[in-house]
Amino acid sequence: MNKPLPRRKNSLRKPDYDYAQSGAYFVTICTYQRLHHFGAITAETMHLSSVGQIAAECLRGIPQHHQQVELDDFVVMPNHVHGILLLLGDERDERPQLGVVVGTFK
């Protein structure tokens, strides 16, 4: 049985920052208890599991769910994903907050 990871005492988010502002955001999303659900690395190559393939497909689908969001690039690792999300446009009311986009993916 895996020992639970310690919880962060302090959030990495800036408390007064508007995460619906236009810009590029580097996002990391980890699996529950950092279990290797997304695949494995062998011979320095990432081999996606079926769950990892679904994660990659869902990342690619983010712009279809959020019109003001583009996915610049991403990588799926065994227990987490990294991605660069671009929140676009001039109208703040039309842009989702970053947390909404990440929540949709999860």
GUDO-375558 format. One record per atom (N, C-alpha, C, CB): x, y, z; residue in one letter. Coordinates in pm, whole numbers, padded with zeros to 5 digits, always signed. Glycine has a CB too. Layout:
% residues N
XYZa/...
//
This chain:
% residues 106
+00085-00118+00000m/+00000+00000+00000m/+00089+00124+00000m/-00096+00000+00122m/+00057+00220-00084n/+00135+00342-00092n/+00102+00436+00023n/+00111+00412-00225n/+00204+00497+00076k/+00186+00596+00181k/+00137+00726+00116k/+00319+00619+00260k/+00032+00791+00172p/-00016+00915+00112p/+00091+01023+00115p/-00142+00965+00185p/+00094+01102+00010l/+00190+01212+00003l/+00145+01326+00093l/+00205+01262-00142l/+00240+01401+00147p/+00201+01515+00230p/+00132+01623+00148p/+00324+01574+00301p/+00036+01691+00208r/-00035+01799+00140r/+00044+01928+00153r/-00178+01816+00197r/+00037+02011+00051r/+00105+02141+00056r/+00040+02228+00162r/+00101+02211-00081r/+00122+02295+00240k/+00070+02389+00339k/+00032+02521+00274k/+00173+02413+00450k/+00109+02558+00173n/+00084+02684+00103n/+00057+02657-00044n/+00203+02780+00121n/-00044+02718-00096s/-00077+02702-00237s/+00030+02768-00323s/-00216+02761-00268s/+00054+02712-00441l/+00147+02773-00535l/+00082+02887-00612l/+00200+02669-00632l/-00047+02900-00600r/-00119+03006-00672r/-00102+03140-00604r/-00268+02972-00684r/-00093+03244-00685k/-00088+03380-00630k/-00227+03417-00582k/-00034+03483-00736k/-00242+03461-00458p/-00377+03483-00404p/-00458+03591-00475p/-00365+03518-00260p/-00396+03694-00527d/-00470+03804-00589d/-00458+03805-00741d/-00423+03936-00534d/-00413+03695-00800y/-00393+03689-00944y/-00521+03642-01013y/-00275+03596-00980y/-00554+03704-01125d/-00672+03667-01203d/-00633+03560-01305d/-00734+03792-01274d/-00666+03435-01276y/-00629+03324-01363y/-00720+03311-01484y/-00631+03196-01285y/-00794+03416-01516a/-00867+03422-01642a/-00802+03525-01735a/-01015+03458-01616a/-00689+03582-01696q/-00617+03676-01782q/-00562+03604-01904q/-00503+03745-01704q/-00555+03675-02016s/-00490+03620-02134s/-00345+03589-02101s/-00499+03718-02254s/-00296+03481-02157g/-00156+03446-02136g/-00132+03299-02148g/-00110+03494-02002g/-00006+03262-02133a/+00036+03122-02139a/+00054+03072-01996a/+00168+03105-02221a/+00001+02954-01969y/+00008+02895-01836y/+00067+02755-01846y/-00133+02890-01770y/+00171+02730-01768f/+00232+02596-01759f/+00159+02522-01649f/+00388+02604-01731f/+00101+02408-01684v/+00017+02333-01591v/+00073+02193-01573v/-00130+02326-01642v/+00075+02145-01450t/+00111+02008-01418t/-00007+01945-01344t/+00242+01999-01334t/-00050+01829-01388i/-00160+01758-01325i/-00110+01617-01291i/-00288+01753-01418i/-00115+01583-01164c/-00065+01453-01116c/-00179+01355-01095c/+00015+01471-00986c/-00147+01227-01108t/-00244+01122-01079t/-00261+01108-00929t/-00201+00989-01142t/-00370+01048-00888y/-00396+01022-00747y/-00284+00936-00690y/-00535+00953-00727y/-00228+00979-00582q/-00117+00913-00513q/+00003+00888-00605q/-00164+00781-00455q/+00007+00964-00712r/+00117+00957-00810r/+00141+00814-00864r/+00245+01009-00747r/+00032+00741-00875l/+00041+00606-00933l/+00065+00616-01084l/-00088+00525-00903l/+00134+00520-01141h/+00171+00523-01283h/+00057+00470-01369h/+00298+00440-01307h/-00049+00547-01379h/-00165+00509-01459h/-00147+00536-01608h/-00288+00583-01409h/-00060+00632-01642f/-00053+00679-01780f/+00045+00599-01867f/-00013+00822-01782f/+00123+00509-01808g/+00216+00430-01886g/+00347+00411-01814g/+00241+00494-02020g/+00450+00379-01892a/+00582+00351-01835a/+00689+00399-01931a/+00598+00200-01805a/+00805+00428-01874i/+00921+00466-01953i/+01015+00347-01958i/+00992+00593-01894i/+01047+00302-02080t/+01146+00198-02100t/+01240+00243-02211t/+01079+00060-02134t/+01368+00219-02189a/+01470+00260-02287a/+01453+00407-02326a/+01462+00171-02413a/+01426+00490-02224e/+01413+00636-02241e/+01297+00676-02332e/+01541+00692-02295e/+01199+00590-02348t/+01082+00620-02431t/+00956+00600-02348t/+01078+00530-02559t/+00864+00696-02357m/+00737+00686-02286m/+00642+00600-02368m/+00676+00826-02259m/+00588+00497-02304h/+00490+00409-02367h/+00357+00430-02294h/+00535+00257-02361h/+00262+00492-02364l/+00133+00524-02303l/+00049+00399-02284l/+00057+00626-02388l/-00013+00391-02168s/-00114+00288-02144s/-00243+00334-02211s/-00136+00262-01990s/-00347+00253-02204s/-00476+00296-02260s/-00526+00420-02186s/-00582+00180-02252s/-00502+00427-02056v/-00542+00546-01979v/-00459+00667-02021v/-00527+00521-01827v/-00330+00646-02047g/-00244+00754-02095g/-00288+00805-02231g/-00100+00707-02102g/-00333+00715-02317q/-00383+00755-02449q/-00510+00838-02434q/-00410+00631-02536q/-00595+00801-02339i/-00717+00879-02314i/-00679+01017-02261i/-00809+00806-02213i/-00581+01023-02171a/-00537+01152-02118a/-00486+01243-02229a/-00427+01132-02011a/-00406+01188-02320a/-00354+01266-02433a/-00468+01314-02523a/-00255+01182-02514a/-00563+01227-02549e/-00678+01264-02633e/-00761+01375-02567e/-00767+01140-02660e/-00780+01365-02436c/-00856+01468-02364c/-00782+01601-02363c/-00884+01422-02220c/-00649+01597-02350l/-00571+01721-02357l/-00589+01787-02494l/-00422+01694-02329l/-00577+01706-02600r/-00595+01760-02735r/-00735+01819-02755r/-00568+01650-02840r/-00834+01768-02681g/-00972+01813-02697g/-01007+01940-02621g/-01062+01706-02655g/-00916+01990-02538i/-00946+02109-02459i/-00994+02226-02545i/-00823+02151-02380i/-00930+02258-02659p/-00978+02372-02740p/-01119+02354-02794p/-00884+02394-02855p/-01166+02230-02812q/-01302+02208-02859q/-01404+02237-02749q/-01319+02065-02910q/-01364+02225-02625h/-01453+02251-02512h/-01449+02397-02466h/-01418+02161-02396h/-01338+02464-02493h/-01319+02603-02451h/-01266+02681-02570h/-01221+02612-02328h/-01352+02763-02631q/-01316+02833-02754q/-01201+02931-02736q/-01435+02906-02807q/-01184+02988-02619q/-01080+03087-02595q/-00951+03025-02542q/-01130+03192-02497q/-00936+02895-02558v/-00817+02825-02506v/-00752+02745-02618v/-00855+02732-02387v/-00619+02755-02625e/-00541+02672-02716e/-00444+02590-02633e/-00466+02758-02822e/-00411+02474-02683l/-00310+02389-02622l/-00183+02406-02704l/-00356+02239-02615l/-00081+02467-02644d/+00044+02490-02716d/+00122+02360-02733d/+00130+02594-02644d/+00147+02293-02621d/+00220+02167-02624d/+00192+02093-02494d/+00374+02191-02643d/+00218+01963-02494f/+00198+01885-02372f/+00283+01759-02379f/+00049+01849-02352f/+00303+01698-02264v/+00370+01570-02254v/+00300+01489-02145v/+00524+01587-02224v/+00279+01361-02174v/+00220+01270-02077v/+00332+01184-02020v/+00107+01181-02142v/+00345+01184-01889m/+00445+01105-01818m/+00371+00993-01743m/+00531+01195-01719m/+00443+00899-01681p/+00374+00787-01615p/+00272+00828-01509p/+00474+00697-01552p/+00301+00933-01433n/+00210+00971-01324n/+00167+01116-01326n/+00275+00941-01194n/+00192+01186-01437h/+00149+01325-01447h/+00153+01371-01592h/+00239+01416-01359h/+00091+01485-01616v/+00098+01549-01747v/+00144+01693-01727v/-00039+01543-01820v/+00219+01742-01825h/+00256+01882-01831h/+00193+01939-01957h/+00413+01901-01831h/+00144+02060-01949g/+00090+02124-02068g/+00103+02274-02060g/-00054+02085-02088g/+00109+02337-02176i/+00107+02483-02184i/-00026+02522-02246i/+00229+02539-02267i/-00109+02587-02165l/-00241+02632-02210l/-00236+02781-02236l/-00350+02599-02105l/-00293+02823-02348l/-00300+02964-02384l/-00444+03012-02369l/-00249+02988-02530l/-00465+03109-02280l/-00595+03173-02268l/-00592+03295-02358l/-00628+03212-02118l/-00684+03301-02452l/-00681+03401-02559l/-00799+03497-02551l/-00679+03333-02694l/-00788+03601-02632g/-00900+03693-02652g/-00892+03815-02564g/-01027+03622-02626g/-00973+03915-02605d/-00977+04042-02533d/-01088+04048-02430d/-00992+04155-02630d/-01192+03971-02451e/-01309+03977-02363e/-01293+03879-02248e/-01437+03947-02440e/-01271+03930-02129r/-01252+03847-02011r/-01374+03760-01985r/-01222+03934-01889r/-01494+03810-02013d/-01616+03735-01987d/-01626+03608-02073d/-01738+03823-02012d/-01557+03607-02186e/-01564+03491-02275e/-01456+03388-02246e/-01552+03536-02418e/-01355+03425-02168r/-01244+03334-02134r/-01275+03259-02006r/-01112+03412-02120r/-01256+03128-02005p/-01275+03055-01880p/-01156+03078-01787p/-01293+02903-01907p/-01177+03061-01660q/-01066+03065-01567q/-00983+02939-01586q/-01115+03077-01421q/-00854+02949-01558l/-00764+02836-01575l/-00813+02714-01495l/-00623+02874-01530l/-00863+02736-01374g/-00911+02626-01292g/-01029+02553-01353g/-00949+02677-01157g/-01112+02624-01427v/-01226+02561-01495v/-01175+02469-01607v/-01323+02668-01553v/-01075+02516-01681v/-01018+02436-01790v/-00953+02310-01734v/-00915+02518-01871v/-00874+02324-01628v/-00808+02208-01566v/-00913+02114-01508v/-00709+02253-01455v/-01015+02170-01444g/-01122+02087-01387g/-01196+02009-01493g/-01219+02172-01310g/-01217+02069-01609t/-01282+01999-01721t/-01197+01880-01765t/-01306+02096-01839t/-01066+01900-01773f/-00977+01790-01811f/-00983+01677-01707f/-00831+01841-01826f/-00977+01715-01580k/-00977+01612-01476k/-01105+01532-01478k/-00957+01674-01338k/
//
